[in-house]
Amino acid sequence: MAGSDDSFDIVIVGGGPVGLSFAASLGQSELKVAVVEQQPLERLADPAFDGREIALTHASIRILRELGAWDAIPASHKSPLQGARVLNGSSPFALCFDSPRGSGEPLGFLVPNCRIRDVLFKIIRLQDHAQLICGHSVVDAATSHKGAVITLSDGRRLTARLLVAADSRLSATRDLLGIGADINRLGKAMLICRVRHERAHHQIAVEWFDHRQTIAMLPLMEGVSSLLLTLHLNEADRLLALDDDLFLRELTNRCRGRLGEMTLASNRHSYPLVTTWAHKFWAPSAALIGDAAIGMHPVTAHGFNISLSGQKQLAHRILTAYRDRRDIADPDMLHGYESCLRRSAAPLYNATNLLVGLYSGEHLAARLARHAGLRFVQYLPFVRHGISAMLRR
Ligand SMILES: Cc1cc2nc3c(=O)[nH]c(=O)nc-3n(C[C@H](O)[C@H](O)[C@H](O)COP(=O)(O)OP(=O)(O)OC[C@H]3O[C@@H](n4cnc5c(N)ncnc54)[C@H](O)[C@@H]3O)c2cc1C
């Protein structure tokens, strides 16, 4: 379809895990695709550890396997998740989510975000259809029913039948397309690091809603966990500025000995918490995917999982249109993508926000409601099993 060097069928803005998976999903066609990424090529080719350990559901693993990515991730980077415990304050009660009795099948796997990016990048490099344009950001985008014109920071202009924004939750491309979003800055940050520890984690994750902090402990290889502390922004900044010894001492106090003696096993990373929901997931000759469409709170570990299935939906519709010689930016097709993603993501997005509201309240009523909520779910096995089944889907 596309002609000159700067004309493409599809231009994807953002070479994050979702932009790259989308480009890989289009690999079985002859569509001419460009991925524009603001980071330099070397950084994309060798992504640095960013603290994120992505909890992948079985559905996501199936998609990554279809793309050739799952089997390319070394086994040493895949940590099985055999169960999860939710704790409230100093109460000894734990809400438990486990694999079905005797199945031995994990709820999912934890994989570092940088490893997912790494394998997807290598897949794209091996494919002929996609061109990577790195080290330049998109500074302007104009779309009409006929197509899109995209201007890069070096002044180069690309044309495309379809522009796909995958440039994160504060997407500049979404703004350029005139699509609004509900953006909620939560005034908190998630501070993350890996620790080596004395006590065994038995591959069980812990989410502990404590007074003025939430701590998640994600089990990685034997004797190593990822710790995620949700704190007020200024408190996270203070911890980030401490030297290693003081930081470790404070971390140990905050964990109240749950993991035994600890040592730091990585550098620290901090993510200000912002949730987003775009008002529309498409415009004439344009679509949004990944966090640019829906930026979930990480507490339920589903942002990438939802985005991976969303990009697959869009790619499937585009590939079908292309095979049938129909327009790959057909408005009805894009509208269908939006409806499907809205239906599948809205319940989890709203439930996650509700959970965040309930679990970040510090007043007595909120703490009691949390306690009652956990016991309520524990004694309703069908709800617990339903959540476990959703994770394994
Ligand atoms: C602490 C934390 C833990 C998480 N844990 C989980 C989990 O366990 N499970 C899960 O499913 N999800 C999890 N998530 C969510 C997941 O990380 C995101 O949903 C996912 O990274 C979104 O990918 P993306 O490609 O849409 O965006 P990003 O990863 O943000 O990538 C966007 C890319 O676009 C590039 N870019 C930005 N602007 C421009 C521009 N103007 N021009 C060109 N390039 C541009 C950026 O450089 C970047 O490479 C977590 C998130 C956080 C913060």
The ligand as an ORCA input file, in Angstrom:
! r2SCAN-3c Opt
* xyz 0 1
  C       5.509     -0.026     39.194
  C       4.679     -0.656     38.094
  C       4.416     -2.019     38.136
  C       3.623     -2.605     37.144
  N       3.333     -3.944     37.233
  C       2.544     -4.491     36.299
  C       2.196     -5.889     36.370
  O       2.615     -6.604     37.271
  N       1.366     -6.411     35.407
  C       0.878     -5.639     34.395
  O       0.129     -6.156     33.559
  N       1.203     -4.329     34.285
  C       2.008     -3.744     35.222
  N       2.332     -2.420     35.110
  C       1.813     -1.638     33.968
  C       2.740     -1.754     32.753
  O       4.073     -1.475     33.125
  C       2.259     -0.784     31.688
  O       0.902     -1.006     31.438
  C       3.050     -0.956     30.386
  O       4.402     -0.665     30.579
  C       2.515     -0.007     29.316
  O       3.303     -0.127     28.174
  P       3.236      0.965     27.017
  O       4.096      0.423     25.919
  O       1.825      1.320     26.726
  O       3.867      2.280     27.652
  P       5.352      2.551     28.171
  O       5.949      1.344     28.780
  O       5.244      3.765     29.021
  O       6.170      2.888     26.855
  C       5.929      4.073     26.103
  C       7.088      4.319     25.153
  O       6.799      5.457     24.338
  C       7.946      6.282     24.241
  N       7.473      7.655     23.980
  C       6.812      8.483     24.820
  N       6.501      9.639     24.217
  C       6.986      9.571     22.955
  C       6.983     10.463     21.838
  N       6.391     11.663     21.882
  N       7.594     10.073     20.690
  C       8.180      8.852     20.619
  N       8.225      7.969     21.640
  C       7.612      8.306     22.788
  C       8.633      6.116     25.595
  O      10.011      6.426     25.525
  C       8.404      4.626     25.878
  O       9.410      3.791     25.359
  C       3.107     -1.815     36.104
  C       3.399     -0.441     36.045
  C       4.175      0.139     37.033
  C       4.456      1.628     36.994
*
